[in-house]
Every structure is written in C-alpha cells, then in structure tokens.
Amino acid sequence: MALLVLGILLWWAAHLFKRLAPERRAALGDKGKGPVALALFASVILMVIGYKWSGAFDLGTPPAALKGINNLMVLVAFYMMSPAPKKGALLNGIRHPMLMGLGLWALAHLLVNWDAASFLLFGSMLVWAVVEIKVINKAEPDWTPGPKGTIAKDAMFFVGSIVLVGAVGYVHSLIGPSPFGG
C-alpha cells in the first residue's frame, strides 16, 4: 500500500506544483515540463503497481447492477475528457470538463470497487479533481468559453468515446477484472 500512497502523493504534488509554487515553476521555464511529466508518469506507475500489489481487504460486495451504471459513467467521463468540450457544442460552457470527467471516472470506480485500495486510489483522485478545480478557479477567476462547435463534432467524439471504452475495457479485462461482466 506504500507504493500506492507514494504514487498518489506524487500525482498531487506534480499537479499542484504550478498552482502552489508559481514562482518556482515559472523559474524552471520550459525546462520544467520534462521533470513534471516524468513525475506524473512515475506517479501513475507507482499507483498502478501499488494498487495491484496492495492486497487490500474487501469492505463489502457491490450490487451487480452497479457495473452497468459504472460503465455508463465511464463512457460519459471519457466523452468529457475528449476534445468534445472545445470542438463540440454540448459541453462548450463547462469550464473544467477534463477534471469533471476524471472525477466522474473515479466516482464510477468507487461504485464497483469496495476495497481499501480502491477507496484510497479512486477516492483520492475524486478529491484531487475537486481541489484542482477550486485551486484553478481561485488562481484564474476570469474565464470565457471558446467558440461553440457543432453537434456533428459531439457525435464524432461520442462514437470515439464508445470505441475507446471498448478498447480500454478489453485491456482492463486482460490485466484485471472485466468491466463488462463475465
């Protein structure tokens, strides 16, 4: 569980570095992008390995119906994290669609994973997304949405999100439990 916690802490630190220490981040300039990206990559590796090796105990068994709800929420989350908010019409007025999508993804996983490691991982990602939104809004209170795109672009990205959910679900079933049942 220590690797999981380390990965989560590194994720938070790398993402919040720019907001909590703007002068230090600015002093690094473009040279700072590499170390931050490396820290984020390392955080994901640590979280994946830490989660897989956690040996966490189950806190209960979720109802089977939640799996379908989880899959629908993940589909919406993928759509929110796609280019649809910038190029489509439906999500154009949402300021933080990626963070909201990640929060929805985390919440969806909390619905179907009732073990200590999942509560720690997905709970921390949900809290992080909310904190990140608040920190960004405080640092940059003025925001105007970009030009509204088309419904055709929304449809294109929604179909892409369906394909992506299928591909991610397939890989997910190879390395862990199948999100589609069975």
Disulfide bonds with the S-S distance in Angstrom:
none
